[in-house]
Amino acid sequence: MLACRVPPHPRLEVTVANPDLARETADLLSIADKSSSRSLGELAALASRQVPACSGATATLWRDGEPLIMAATHPDISHLTEVEVLAQRGPETTALATGEAAHCPDTLEEERWPEYAQAALAHGVRCSVTLAQQPGSEAVTLSLFGARPRVLDPGQVPLAELLVAAGGALVGNLSQFGDARRAALQFRDAAQSRALVDQAKGILMNALGCSADEALDRMRQISQQGNMRVTEVASKIISSGQSGLG
């Protein structure tokens, strides 16, 4: 299991003062048997539970400026990210661009992001705070929503920053886990291919009375003539013996 560490944060002591948050953050950072979507869902749910006056939350994984995976605590807020992407402006895109919290005190008075404000108002969202963490090529955003104006004030942001930092660390380690898994699969496939080719070489050496290098050259010739991979040629040799080799 890969270990996941929360990056240093000036308000990290909040996990000591709040045992429930400490326990749930530790659970969040365990990547065993977890998909990215499940981890983001847990991040959003944790923020919604722990941040005062937060009525709902979304957590989104971004790659190259496009939302890849999104999780929401309520279906009514699940499409706000899509609204931002289509409009090319909003609190999430702003937080990603600036690296700073994007605060909307009252969607009824919001002028910077009219498309977002209209969509948010339609679903009863009156204020929001969005934070972003970009550990590498991928980024994670955490958006908190309030049902009344100005209830999500800057004094509540540090806790959300801790959570989004945990999410960023989690996403980074999930990416590393995926890279390690892909490398292992590639190594396994390479080993299987090598065993297949070696078996076919043995059959040719026995049938044609040639050396290992000559058998491999023969397989490569068949591969080029038939526009096939060498492993495909090896499979055919193993299954059909010498027939059709010419």
N, C-alpha and C positions, 0 to 999 in steps of 0.2 A: 504494500500500500504506500502510495506517495504521501509524504507529509505536507501539510499546507499551513503556512505561518501568516498571521495577519501582520501587515507592514506596521512599523512603529507609528503611533498616533498620539498626539498630545493629550487626548481625552480617553486613552485606553483604560484608565482606572475605573471607568464606568462599569466595566465587566466585573470588577471586584465588588462594587457597591450593589450590583444587581445580579444575584446568583442565577436567576432564571435566564437572563440575557447571556451570561457567561456559558451556561450549559447549552443553550440553543445555538449560540455562535459556534461552539465546539462541534455540535452536531452538523451544522451547516458546512463546516470546513472538512468534514469527512467525505471523501469522494468515492469510497467503495460502493459499487453497485448503484451509482447515481449518474443520471444523464444530465447534460447541461440544462435542459428544460426543467427538470425536477429541482436542480439546485437553485435556479433562478426563482422558481416558484416558492421555495423555502425562504429565500432572501426577501422577496416581496411580503410574504406572510409575516415574517419576523419583524420587519419594519412596521407593518401595519399594527401589530400587537404592541410593540414597545414604544413607539413614538406617540406622545400625548396628542390628542386632537386629530390624529391621522385616521381618516375614514376608509382609506384604501391605498394600495400601492401597486406599482408596476416595476419590474426589473427586466432590462433588455440587454441582450448581447449583440454588439455591433461589430461588423467587419467591413473595412474599407468604406465607412460612412453609410452603410446600409444595415438595417435591422435584420439580424439573422434568426434569433430566437427571442420571444417575448413571453413573459408570464405576468398575470394580473390577478389580484385578489377578488375582483368583481368584473363580470362581463361588460358592464356599462363603461368602464374606463379602458377596456382592452384595445379599442381602436384609435385612441388618441395619438399613439405613435405613428400610425399610418397617416393620420391627418397632418402631422408635422412633416412627414417625409414628402407628401404630395405638395404641401405648401412651401417646402424648403425653408421653414422657419418654425421656431417653437422653443420651449424650455430645454428639451432634450438635446436638440441640435446646437443650441447656444451653450449648454454645459459642456458638450463634447468639444466645441470649437475653442472655448475659453479656458476650460479646466476649472472653472469656478461654479459655485452653486447658482442656479437660475431660479429666482424667487418670483412668484406671481402672488402678490398679496390679495388681490381681488380680481377674479376673471371678469366681473362686470365692468371694471375700469381699465382692463388690460388693453393697451394700444400697440404694443410691440408685436404681438402674435395674434392678430384678429381671428384667423381661422381656428387656431387652437382654443382661444377663449370662447368662441361661439359653440364649438363642439363640447367643450368642458361644461359650459353653462347648461347645455341641453340635457346633461346627465347629472346635474346637481352639484358640480364641482365649483367651489367658490374661491379656492386658493390652492397653491401647490408649491412644492420645493423639489428641484431636480438636481442630483449630483452625478458626477461622472468619474470613473476610474479607468485609466488606460495603462495596463501593465505591459502591453506589447502591441502587436498588430491588431489585437482585438480589444474592445472596450466594453465596459458594462455601465449602464445608467440605472439609477434608482430614483423613481419619482414617487413623492408622497402627496396625497390629495386630502383636502379638508372640505367638509360640507358647509362651513361658515367662513366668511372672509376674515383674513388676518389671524387665523388661529394657529397657523404654522409659522412661527416667528423665528428669527435667526438664532435665538437661544436654544432651539430644539435641533438645530442642524448638526452639531458635533456628533450626536448619537447616530444620526443617519449617515454621516461621513464614515463612522466606524463600520457600519454595516456595509456600505458600498465598497469600502476598502477590503473587507472580508470577501465580498463578492468578487472583486477584482483579483484577489489572490487565488480564490477558488477557480475562477475561469483560467488563470494562468496555469495552475496545476492540472486542470482538466486537459488543457492543450498539451502540456508536457506528457500527461498520461496517454493521450491519443497518439502523440509522436512515438512514444516508446512502444505502444501496442502495434502501430503500423510497422515499425522497424522489426519487431519480433515476428510479425506475420511475413514480412519480406524475407527475413532470414530463413523461416520455415519453408517458404515456397522455393527459395533458392536451393535449400538442402534436398527437398523433394525432387526438384528438377534435375539436380546433379545425380541423384540416385537413379532416376529414370534413364538418363543418358548413359550412365555407366552400365546399366543392365542391357540396354540396346547395343552398346559397343561390344559387350561380351558375346551377344548373339551373333553379331556380324563377324567378329573375329573367329568364332567357331565355324560359321558357315562359309566364310570366304578365305579363311586361312591367312588373314592379314594382321597387321599390328594394331595397337590401340589408336595410334595417330591416324593410320590409314582408314580405320573404321569411322573415326570422327570426321575425317575429310569426306568420306562417302555420305555420311549423314548430312553434312553441310551442303553438299552438292544437291541431294534430294530436296533439302529445305529450300534452296534457291530456285530449283526447277519447278517445284510445286507451290512456291510462294507460301510456305508454312514455317512455323517456328521449329527449331530443332527438337524441342520437347514433343511437338506433335508427331514429328517423324519417329522419334523414339517410341512413342506410344503405339504407332502403327507397326513398327518392327516387332515390338514385344507381343502385340496381339495377333499378328499374322505371320510371324516368322520371316522367312526370306522371300515369300511370294511377292511378286510385283516389283522387286528391286532392280530388275534388269540385268 
